[in-house]
Amino acid sequence: MGGSPVFLTGEIVHNTLVQKSCEDRGVKIIGEITRGDSKSSLLIAAHGATDDAINLFNKNFKDVIDGTCPVVSKRKSDISKDVKDGACVVLFVKNITHSEVVTLINNISDEKLNIIQSKGDLDAFIKNHKDAQSVVVHTQTTFPRKIALEFIETLNEHFDSVDVKSEICKDCLNRQRDVINHIDDVDALIVVGSNHSSNANELTRIAKDKGKDAFIVESSDDVSEHFYKYSSIYVISSASSSESVFEQIVQKLQNR
């Protein structure tokens, strides 16, 4: 990048240590986009950006590097296409202000894209779309699979056709299945990740629903004496944590 300033559109992933590593290298998260950044480079973070934002980036930065997760990028494109084709589209989301969700909505109006965050939203959608014959379903990549399946089952009871075009991220889903498969055999769960990571919190939720203690740990420095009271612990990495940090935490636990 020729030594020019480098900016990020947001946290490259929801992980404090990964983000700090970027900041230590001089990479900064942009605030409000203004003119005068023509010598700077911009990296679009994993959660992507709207088309309008990307157009603005291209006008104001020397280089724009698209680091959007391929799953998010395809989902954004698919949702826009389905809406353009005139389908009755619903999008299941956990938090409408989440950067990934903002990308997926892509400035599509409420009249064309139906955002479902809760059972109440789902009931309202069904009530207001009684004449619809078919529904196309998309989800935020980290939307809880259990709730998604419940919502889809409800939709199937009211519409002739429910086309589920996207579900949660396969990487996140595989980690959730791993926790489900192993949690009964251990005393506690440690998730290597950050507290503001949706997929990390979902893993701890699964364990707690099974009556197990569960913790999110960012680094080996956070491994306290408290963990050594358990005779067995299952350690799993969240989708946004680094392999090296995971290995450090496991090694510290094994040394005891």
C-alpha positions as CSV (number, residue, x, y, z in Angstrom):
1,M,0.0,0.0,0.0
2,G,3.0,2.2,-0.5
3,G,3.2,3.4,3.1
4,S,-0.1,5.4,2.9
5,P,-2.4,5.5,5.9
6,V,-4.6,2.4,6.3
7,F,-8.2,2.5,7.7
8,L,-10.8,-0.1,8.6
9,T,-14.6,0.2,8.2
10,G,-15.0,-1.4,11.6
11,E,-13.5,-4.3,13.7
12,I,-12.1,-6.7,11.1
13,V,-13.7,-9.5,13.2
14,H,-15.3,-9.3,16.6
15,N,-12.2,-10.1,18.6
16,T,-10.4,-7.6,20.8
17,L,-6.9,-9.2,20.4
18,V,-7.2,-9.4,16.6
19,Q,-8.4,-5.8,16.5
20,K,-5.5,-4.6,18.8
21,S,-3.0,-6.4,16.5
22,C,-4.3,-4.3,13.6
23,E,-4.2,-1.1,15.7
24,D,-0.6,-1.9,16.8
25,R,0.3,-1.9,13.1
26,G,-1.2,1.6,12.7
27,V,-4.5,0.6,11.1
28,K,-7.3,2.8,12.4
29,I,-11.1,2.4,12.3
30,I,-12.7,5.3,10.3
31,G,-15.2,7.6,11.8
32,E,-17.3,9.8,9.6
33,I,-16.1,9.6,6.0
34,T,-14.9,13.0,4.7
35,R,-13.2,14.2,1.7
36,G,-9.4,14.6,1.8
37,D,-8.5,10.8,2.2
38,S,-7.4,10.4,-1.4
39,K,-3.9,9.2,-0.2
40,S,-5.3,6.6,2.2
41,S,-6.2,3.0,1.8
42,L,-9.4,1.4,3.2
43,L,-10.1,-2.2,4.1
44,I,-13.7,-3.2,4.3
45,A,-14.1,-5.4,7.3
46,A,-15.5,-8.9,7.4
47,H,-19.1,-7.8,8.0
48,G,-19.1,-5.8,4.8
49,A,-20.7,-2.5,3.8
50,T,-23.8,-1.3,1.9
51,D,-23.5,-0.5,-1.8
52,D,-24.0,3.3,-1.0
53,A,-21.1,3.1,1.5
54,I,-18.8,1.3,-1.0
55,N,-19.5,3.9,-3.6
56,L,-18.5,6.6,-1.1
57,F,-15.4,4.7,-0.1
58,N,-14.3,4.5,-3.8
59,K,-14.7,8.3,-4.2
60,N,-12.7,9.1,-1.0
61,F,-9.9,6.6,-0.8
62,K,-6.9,5.8,-3.0
63,D,-7.4,2.0,-2.6
64,V,-10.4,0.1,-1.3
65,I,-9.8,-3.5,-0.4
66,D,-12.9,-5.7,0.1
67,G,-12.4,-8.0,3.1
68,T,-16.0,-8.9,3.3
69,C,-16.6,-12.5,4.4
70,P,-17.7,-14.4,1.2
71,V,-20.8,-15.8,3.0
72,V,-21.9,-12.2,3.9
73,S,-21.2,-10.9,0.4
74,K,-23.2,-13.7,-1.3
75,R,-26.1,-13.3,1.2
76,K,-26.2,-9.6,0.6
77,S,-26.3,-10.2,-3.2
78,D,-29.0,-12.9,-2.9
79,I,-31.3,-10.8,-0.7
80,S,-31.0,-7.8,-3.1
81,K,-31.8,-10.1,-6.1
82,D,-34.8,-11.7,-4.3
83,V,-36.2,-8.3,-3.4
84,K,-35.7,-7.0,-7.0
85,D,-37.4,-10.1,-8.4
86,G,-40.5,-9.2,-6.3
87,A,-40.3,-12.1,-3.8
88,C,-41.8,-11.7,-0.3
89,V,-38.5,-11.8,1.6
90,V,-37.9,-12.1,5.4
91,L,-34.6,-11.7,7.1
92,F,-34.1,-13.2,10.6
93,V,-31.7,-11.0,12.6
94,K,-30.5,-10.8,16.2
95,N,-29.6,-7.1,16.3
96,I,-30.7,-4.7,13.5
97,T,-27.8,-2.3,14.3
98,H,-25.1,-5.0,13.9
99,S,-22.7,-4.2,11.1
100,E,-23.4,-7.4,9.2
101,V,-27.2,-6.8,9.4
102,V,-26.7,-3.2,8.1
103,T,-24.8,-4.7,5.1
104,L,-27.5,-7.3,4.4
105,I,-30.3,-4.8,4.5
106,N,-28.3,-2.7,2.1
107,N,-30.7,0.3,2.4
108,I,-33.6,-1.8,1.2
109,S,-36.9,-0.2,2.4
110,D,-39.1,-1.8,5.1
111,E,-41.8,-2.3,2.5
112,K,-39.7,-4.6,0.5
113,L,-37.6,-6.4,3.1
114,N,-39.3,-7.8,6.3
115,I,-36.9,-7.8,9.3
116,I,-37.8,-10.4,11.9
117,Q,-36.1,-10.1,15.3
118,S,-38.6,-11.7,17.6
119,K,-41.7,-13.9,17.8
120,G,-43.8,-10.7,17.9
121,D,-42.2,-9.5,14.6
122,L,-43.0,-12.9,13.1
123,D,-46.6,-12.9,14.2
124,A,-47.0,-9.3,12.8
125,F,-45.5,-10.4,9.5
126,I,-47.9,-13.3,9.1
127,K,-50.9,-11.2,10.0
128,N,-49.9,-8.5,7.4
129,H,-49.1,-10.9,4.6
130,K,-52.1,-13.3,4.6
131,D,-52.4,-13.0,0.8
132,A,-48.8,-14.1,0.1
133,Q,-48.5,-17.6,-1.3
134,S,-44.7,-18.0,-0.8
135,V,-42.0,-16.6,1.4
136,V,-38.2,-16.4,0.9
137,V,-36.2,-16.7,4.1
138,H,-32.7,-15.4,4.8
139,T,-30.9,-15.1,8.1
140,Q,-28.0,-13.2,9.7
141,T,-25.1,-15.6,9.6
142,T,-25.0,-15.9,13.4
143,F,-28.7,-16.1,14.0
144,P,-29.5,-18.9,16.6
145,R,-30.4,-22.1,14.6
146,K,-32.9,-23.3,17.1
147,I,-34.9,-20.1,16.9
148,A,-34.6,-20.1,13.1
149,L,-36.0,-23.6,12.8
150,E,-38.9,-22.6,15.1
151,F,-39.7,-19.5,13.0
152,I,-39.5,-21.5,9.8
153,E,-41.9,-24.1,11.2
154,T,-44.3,-21.4,12.0
155,L,-44.1,-19.9,8.5
156,N,-44.7,-23.4,7.0
157,E,-48.0,-23.5,8.9
158,H,-49.2,-20.3,7.2
159,F,-47.7,-20.2,3.7
160,D,-47.9,-22.7,0.8
161,S,-44.2,-22.3,0.0
162,V,-41.3,-21.3,2.3
163,D,-38.0,-21.2,0.5
164,V,-35.0,-21.1,3.0
165,K,-32.2,-19.7,0.9
166,S,-29.6,-19.0,3.6
167,E,-29.0,-20.2,7.1
168,I,-26.4,-19.6,9.8
169,C,-22.7,-19.7,8.9
170,K,-21.5,-23.3,8.5
171,D,-18.4,-22.7,10.5
172,C,-20.5,-21.3,13.4
173,L,-23.0,-24.2,13.0
174,N,-20.2,-26.8,13.2
175,R,-18.9,-25.3,16.4
176,Q,-22.3,-25.3,17.9
177,R,-22.7,-29.0,17.0
178,D,-19.3,-29.7,18.6
179,V,-20.5,-28.1,21.9
180,I,-23.7,-30.1,21.8
181,N,-21.9,-33.3,21.1
182,H,-19.3,-32.9,23.9
183,I,-20.9,-30.8,26.6
184,D,-22.5,-33.7,28.5
185,D,-19.1,-35.3,29.0
186,V,-17.4,-32.4,30.8
187,D,-17.9,-30.1,33.8
188,A,-17.5,-26.8,32.0
189,L,-17.0,-25.0,28.7
190,I,-14.4,-22.4,27.8
191,V,-14.9,-20.4,24.6
192,V,-11.8,-18.7,23.2
193,G,-13.1,-15.4,21.9
194,S,-14.5,-12.0,22.9
195,N,-17.6,-11.1,24.9
196,H,-19.0,-9.0,22.0
197,S,-18.8,-11.9,19.6
198,S,-22.2,-13.3,18.7
199,N,-20.9,-16.7,17.9
200,A,-18.9,-16.9,21.1
201,N,-22.0,-16.0,23.2
202,E,-24.1,-18.5,21.3
203,L,-21.7,-21.3,22.3
204,T,-21.9,-20.4,25.9
205,R,-25.7,-20.2,25.7
206,I,-25.9,-23.8,24.4
207,A,-23.7,-25.0,27.3
208,K,-25.7,-23.1,30.0
209,D,-29.0,-24.4,28.6
210,K,-27.5,-27.9,29.3
211,G,-26.8,-26.8,32.9
212,K,-23.1,-26.4,32.5
213,D,-20.8,-23.6,33.5
214,A,-19.5,-21.7,30.5
215,F,-17.0,-18.9,30.1
216,I,-15.6,-16.7,27.3
217,V,-11.8,-16.2,27.6
218,E,-9.9,-13.8,25.5
219,S,-6.3,-14.7,26.3
220,S,-4.2,-17.0,28.5
221,D,-3.9,-14.1,31.0
222,D,-7.6,-14.6,31.7
223,V,-7.2,-18.3,32.7
224,S,-7.7,-18.0,36.5
225,E,-7.4,-20.4,39.4
226,H,-11.2,-20.7,39.3
227,F,-11.0,-23.0,36.2
228,Y,-8.8,-25.5,38.0
229,K,-11.7,-26.6,40.3
230,Y,-13.2,-28.5,37.3
231,S,-12.0,-32.0,36.6
232,S,-12.8,-31.7,32.9
233,I,-13.2,-28.7,30.6
234,Y,-14.1,-28.6,26.9
235,V,-12.2,-25.7,25.2
236,I,-13.4,-24.5,21.8
237,S,-12.5,-21.5,19.7
238,S,-15.0,-19.0,18.4
239,A,-15.1,-18.3,14.7
240,S,-13.3,-15.0,15.2
241,S,-10.4,-16.0,17.4
242,S,-6.8,-16.8,16.4
243,E,-5.3,-20.2,16.5
244,S,-2.2,-19.1,18.4
245,V,-4.3,-17.7,21.3
246,F,-6.3,-20.9,21.4
247,E,-3.2,-22.9,21.7
248,Q,-1.8,-20.7,24.5
249,I,-4.9,-21.1,26.5
250,V,-5.0,-24.9,26.1
251,Q,-1.4,-25.2,27.0
252,K,-1.8,-23.2,30.2
253,L,-4.7,-25.4,31.2
254,Q,-2.9,-28.6,30.4
255,N,0.2,-27.5,32.4
256,R,-2.0,-27.7,35.5
